[in-house]
Amino acid sequence: MKITLKDGSVKEYNEAKSVYDIALDISEGLARAACCGMVDGKVTDLRTVLDSDCSLSICTANDKEGLAVIRHTASHVMAEAVKNLFPDAKVTIGPSIENGFYYDFDHAPFSREDLDAIEAEMKKIIKAGAKLERFTLPREEAIKYMEEKNEPYKVELIRDLPEDAEISFYDQGGFVDLCAGPHLMSVKGIKAFKLTSSSGAYWRGNSDNAMLQRIYGTAFNKKEELEEYLAYLENIKSRDHNKLGREMELFTTVDVIGQGLPLLMPKGAKIIQTMQRWIEDLEDNEWGYTRTKTPLMAKSDLYKLSGHWDHYLDGMFVLGDPKKDKEVMALRPMTCPFQYFVYKATQHSYRDLPCRYSETSTLFRNEDSGEMHGLTRVRQFTISEGHLIVRPDQMVEEFKNCLALAKYCLQTLGVEEDVTYHLSKWDPDNREKYIGEPEVWEQTESSIRQILNELDIEFTEDVGEAAFYGPKVDINTRNVYGKEDTMITIQWDALLAEQYDMYYIDQNGDKVRPYIIHRTSMGCYERTLAWLIEKYEGKFPTWLCPEQVRILPISEKFADYASEVERELKKNGVLVTTDTRSEKIGFKIREARLAKVPYMLVVGQKEAEDGVVSVRSRFAGDEGVKPLKEFIAQICEEIRTKEIRKTEAAEETK
C-alpha cells in the first residue's frame, strides 16, 4: 500500500500498519510527539490500522487536532480521579472542547477544594504512566459490561447507538470508559493541565433530565502555554460583566426575588435610561416609527391565534391552570400579537404602508435555571422592539433599512466589528416546529440571502434557528468566555398576517395580506449593558457614563466654587458629582479613577480666582487648566456626538 505523507512524499508497505507504527518508521521523535493521525482528512486514533492507499498526516500538540486529543485523554484521567476519590459518582460524557475539556458526573456539587484534590489525584495517575488500550465489544456484552460497573448513563448511551455501530472502550490501567476516541498512547502525554471550574449541567442538555455536575479543565503541551492561558482566564474574569457589573454597583441579584430577575441599581438604571431615550428618539424622529404601548399580559386566546401557545408554551409564564380555569392569562414573551391589533384597529390603504410600530417592550420568558447568567440570560428583560407592516413590494427596501438601523446602532456603541451575521433558516426535517409551506420558506430565505449579498455582508447559514413563522437575520457576538449570544434580530414574516386576518386595501379596492418584519434596533437593553461592560471593561464612552464628571476640591475652603462648577455642568445636562470628603487630593483622584469616571475637575484657590478648572481625564491623564465654559462646551459636544475617545495606554498604567 502507498501512504502519501503531508510533505507529498510516499511510503510503501507490503503489510498493514498502524498510524503509530508509520510515525515510528518516519522517526522515533515524531512517534513520541504523535497524538493522532489525519487519514484522508479525518482525525484518526494512533492505533488505527491502515491497509490501503491513503493520505496521512501525523498530528502533534502543535496541531489543533493533536491538542484536542491531549485534552480528551485528560478528561478520562479526570474521570478516573473522580471515581477514585468519589466512588459513588456516576460517569457520563467527557469531550474535549475549544479551550479545554469537561466531564459530567452524577454527583453532589464539587467545591474548589474537591477540584484541587482531583488535580492531585490526576497527577498521581499521570505519574504512574498507564498505557491506553482500545478494545471493542458486541452490543449486548457492552451493555452487560457497563451494567456490572453500575454506570447507567453509559448503558443508556450504548442503547442509543445505531445497531451497526462499533462499540469501543479505552482501558487506562484498570479504569475503563466507553469512548470512540481518539486518545494518546499513554497518560504520560499529558504535560500541563488545570481544572478551572465546575457547574451544573442537565444530562444531554435537557431540563427534564437529571442535573449533573460538570467539571471544566484545560490542558496544554507545555507549562508555559498553560500559565499564559490561565493568566488570560484571570483577565477575562476581571472583565466578566457578572463580576464587574456588581463591583461597579450597576446591578445585583437577590435570592428571595428570584433567579434571572436582576435589580438595576441607580448607575445601571441611568445607563439603560440613556440608551432607551436615545433609541426612542432615533426611531421616532429619524427613522419614521410610531410608538405604541401595549399590555404586559394577555389571555391565552391571543397566543393560540398566533401559534405561540402551540410552539412556545414551555417558554411562557402562564397565570392560571389551562385545565380548570375559564380564563387563563400569560405574561407576554413578545409584543408582535399586540401590535397587530393596533394595526387592525384602523383600516389601511396601500398608501398608508409601511406602518412602522416601535415599543420599548418588557418581556418575560421562562428560561431554564441552568441557562441564566448575569444580565445576558434573564427571565424579565426589555428590548427595542418593532414591527413593520408593509406591502410585498416594499419588503426588500424596508428589510434593508432595518439592517441599516441596526448597523448604525452598533457603530454608535462602538461594537460593529465585534459581531457576526447569521441567516437563521428553518429545518425541513422538523416540520412540527414550523408553520407554512416549504415553498414559502424557500422564497423568504432566498430573499434574505440576496439582500445580505447585495449589501456585501458576510454571513453564515444556520439550519433550525428560524422562528416558527419565518427566517431571520441574527446579529451575534461572543462574551468574554467565547459564548455566542444574539444581540439583534430581524425577521421576515410572510405567514402571520393570514392568521390575524390583517389586510390593506390596494389600488383596485381589494383586500391584500401585508408582509411583516419583526425587528430590534439595538436588542435587549440588559444584554447590551452586559456586552458594553465587557467590551469597555467598565470604561464606558462618556455619553453612556452614569457619572461623567467628578469635581475634586483640594480642601473644604473651595467647596463653594466646586458647587458653582457643579451647578453650571448640571445646567448643561452633564451628570456630575462632587467629592466633598476631607481626603488628600491624590486619594480622591485614585478613587475617581477606580470608579472609571471619564473626567475629574480639580479645583483650588487658583481655579476659583480665575474661573477655570484643572482637567484630568481617563483618556489622556492631565489635560491642563481650561476655562470652565470651554470645558463645558467640550464635554457637551462629546456627549452630543456620542464620541468614543480612546484611553491612552500611559494613563491606564498609572
Steps between C-alpha positions, in 0.01 A plus 500: 500500500607860439480759779525861379641718778437867573811616311395306189748215547373142473565205729437151365424197719432136418285447808240690706643742755357716778526877484737485797728245326523722194590799722769283662630401158534867408687585824501408867465868592184532292354187656567637851329828412212347302148550639283380210494467124305661218410229250352640180411813700329316787636498858607147588633320807870408496395137547300499176636244253537612139479235228444698179630804315425828678639839601632534856604789722643435845358755748693622804411746776589778257191409298149580625397139437792371708432744784135389501613140551719600795198673655270206428742264676525748790121482539526120539777539756278745687213248492730233647613741773138584588410131521802438723401780740121479468414135418124568501527755216349384171690586183329632187692675219831687488600663169767749404365847420641814339715610794527185707278214610223408740342193653148470644434298815187402686618619841457777753655838404879514506676768707829667409660280766357195320649619171840544663480146638399366156796683342737340751354157423536563126869575548543164672324321215712678238820425692410129507498523119239241401462425130158536341379179338203504261260206471151439363202294619176383337195707600354261761839432656572873512167566675564221749854625560379848598205364698746298710698820559175670608536777243141564382586800281749294300236229458258761363763629257569147371129427453465820296783412261403376151466124471805478275719731711839377619495524880849581622657546843832631629676340796758716677650271760169368636269795447286422198280750319263472207650721230545528123839670549751601385738500799869525577701182521573569868377737771862619529431714195307746721767757589311798646138525613269689735143452619340841464142482628188292559133563438166327456400354161195301397555151366500534121414870536135425579345668806267200541805284574721471808718794605863388477820664618739611227868551571688717250873482443764581247825340389801606297821339385720743693479656845570844353200470267278399790620792714437742213146365457427517875617862502263563209217340700570728795486798268165404349361424845580858597298612195208264559195726523355279773799586720589850381139619479445412865827657609402821320156487665319486167277205593448231761289190556316378808399140570161590647412696184599219267752372252513688172340811652786749544460829685642795309666731749500879443813504282384208285150645473647831383699330220194312376287816525757681284497224239120476505447873449755499219333208320147637542598844366700339218215276387224759539677808365741363237377157384126553469365281780175547693512409868253265671451382857330166550410271796751276676259206492213360298251216491616167364266559204744754357795259508289217355414725210865581432625145546716586800281285723581193291860585417630699798293402805794357696672839483202694638384592851136387514266653759234244584433134424404432138326177608255653746495882480251666266739781417875445488746785461870501409776756534609603155819347358477735200300804386411411141138380554419817694632730229306307237180605673621860508523469122162328471326773702506722189437413139807567284542568132808416296600867533527468880768235484758443630372529858802493730404433861760513777480435871732480797373156595542322832476126431496182708649165404525191716868425451650182646677563830822353360500747209471825696807718544530858626328735256544292184238234570214615724129436549387863474664737254431804286565532127485765228228311317327590177268358235467631149184423303591541134380430151684207335663743254642700797641200686856498363558873547357500853704192596813676377406807705465285812850366440626855448345615828653205684843575351468868597424401861797263505729770359384756756563257785844419357435128461437455127823305446414256781196341332425224252194469276295182469218399268287288732303250292232244566568127528290314240560177691322644806169613347314497834705797619387729216191626323469565128582310183854418379478730199430799727807422709717452194387830351546705819839349580612567144387864529701555820803330348482732199468809724806406705700434184393832344607683817834314495441365851688181585274244663458136587185291460361320805242226443230466767549846653205675333193618689204265452341747256797622296876524438708779648832675517664457840782737590713324760802566716706301749545575868839492672476122536430449130130415535294637213190709568251658262489878542275616213240310297320592176231251390318456170137398555276408208260285704353656815295769321277217378445367852409843631287594199716807435454676169520830316289633213694514174453741209227274357302500824594140581612365836865392492712331768804705606841366593646561846853571619572423866814684610705652776714804442741442787354188657465427870612787723619272781704279265642807325609643835677171578669517158616858556634425849721227353589694185618809686599331828264746671665804333193603303496779241427828676146530361405168662670552836270534802758741646672708234690749716621495860604831657788473746547806726849511651353592838174609663594866434415449135166325550306808386686518169456124456124548548500779242679276248254218573200727442633616162565145385154385609342792314654354187378146567832354615484225763728632775581438866731673747734318738472708816687259726788628712756289315824583322460587134718207390265260679195659335657471154579131554144436620354674195726302270396172663137606451584541128370859490590662163588845633633635831502873562746607771414840651701706745587861564641580155208333323247688717670835440529453122172319433678198356529129571799263499393211279612143543343238274486126465615548143810720517585547866580862585332719233600825666307806614197606297239775534182345640295608196752338267489172690119501504489561124753222446322233706154595371624455142652164592168388652290641214705324230535184711874507438699200615834631628777245532672455835873559465720209610714730716199605703390138542823414679488784750 
